[in-house]
Amino acid sequence: MRLDAECYPCMMAQAFRAARLSGLETGALERTMRSTASILGGVDPSLSPPEAAVLFYEHIKEVSGVEDPFLHLKRESNHKALELLPRLRAEVDSHPDALFYALRAAVAGNIIDFGAQAEPGDLEENLGSVLNTEPFVDHSALLRRDLQKASRALLICDNAGEIAADRLLCEVILREFPLLDLTVAVRGGPAINDALLEDAEAVGLDEVCKVITTGLAMAGVKVASCSPLFRDHFHTADLILAKGQGNFETLEGRDEHIFLLFQVKCACVSDYLGAAKGQAVIWSRRAG
Amino acid sequence: MRLDAECYPCMMAQAFRAARLSGLETGALERTMRSTASILGGVDPSLSPPEAAVLFYEHIKEVSGVEDPFLHLKRESNHKALELLPRLRAEVDSHPDALFYALRAAVAGNIIDFGAQAEPGDLEENLGSVLNTEPFVDHSALLRRDLQKASRALLICDNAGEIAADRLLCEVILREFPLLDLTVAVRGGPAINDALLEDAEAVGLDEVCKVITTGLAMAGVKVASCSPLFRDHFHTADLILAKGQGNFETLEGRDEHIFLLFQVKCACVSDYLGAAKGQAVIWSRRAG
């Protein structure tokens, strides 16, 4: 998915939040917004939103010297989600369809996003609505069938905090499909509040399955630029699960067997899909 | 008031709304957002927000060929406000302090703004809260005293629709101070949904007092660039009333005896004043 007109105000708003979170103030903050505008003025419009975002997030990093402005918020999100995990796990265990519940919980976790939203949503509050509302698209029957047939699968995570719900999903998948070789990928470097190795470890995801990184500090996956290890997993997986809008925006056009799980958070993706903001999506191109 | 860091995302959002309202779609819309980003990247940061906004509003006008994208919305706002006017007038007439009521109604009308807000507020809904809430600053006692002493006064309007409430204010001022030479100024050309001569006539303001224009298609007043007629009125007025944030942003630092009447609509002005968003302001620098 390439840049949309409406991405520009959103990117400027993201830049403002990141720059302020990086400690820039008044004069430096204004200058950084102006240079961000220049960067966006010269952006290649065929880039996907996460690719374009790298340009100004890197710029803000250079100007401020702050490598990971969302570090504190990510840790807070992990902490909060971890507190919720035992209850989620109990719900999953008592649910007649554990995979159904775990998938919905993983989509609900996608609300913990500091990118497209000024304020991240609350997983607990969001969970009820995601569990009780029919997703805009729900290809989970196909997902279930294909998990049965798959030997190797790859889950590409999105945000910190959300990754605790991803852990639960991995637990359930491995319980139901114990022969599956499941690998989880997080970002290779700071990208908004996206989960890194540290976050995977914080929620104990590394105790459940192998965790690798994309090799990129980008809130999405540009496969050709990813690490050889990631590309190997990506290309040999029978099935890929990818969480969040950033992964949707960078992967939706690809031919691999990818299931995209996210909540619609902006007008662009909403218009692109015809879904309403807030709607859950469990979508595979192959199902269409 | 010069550009603030937070003006940039707001200006991009304004540009998007104006470009879309001007009929630009997909490719042209994306290109226009990109060129707007370039314009903002090269903007002189000492400009006030309304001065900076002229740069991209003019650009969108050139690209789209649409002179006044808010024309329809302005007419709709006038129509709606005019329907409310008889009731407002009855309230004023039955109120123990007509000037108090008319001033508050005029500030409440300032909610009809398509610039800083994605959606304009509703005058009727807003009126109750403005009448019942103490303004953040209220220099109306000084205003009343100085109206008594003034020979010539100038009211600089802000938005269409709102201008119906301004008419009521003019009626009350002229009833209470019948010897006052009161002139009203509207914008000299399209600037967001700001009132033009057509709007002043639509609400019959020209039947109440003399109406002139600033000579500028700008959502604020850059005095040195205004028409000689406007400048003459501006410099010879004993007292100036100026409505709205755009007038505040361009006039707040000046030495003339100006009362600024508006509702705080954005984080920049909110931070600048220490007022909360939505709070009413009836402020004169001289009162401090």
Interface residues (C-beta under 8 A of the other chain):
Chain A: L3 D4 A5 E6 C7 Y8 P9 M12 A13 A15 F16 A19 R20 L24 T26 L29 E30 R31 T32 M33 R34 S35 T36 A37 S38 I39 L40 G41 G42 V43 P45
Chain B: L3 D4 A5 E6 C7 Y8 P9 M12 A13 A15 F16 A19 R20 L24 T26 L29 E30 R31 T32 M33 R34 S35 T36 A37 S38 I39 L40 G41 G42 V43 P45
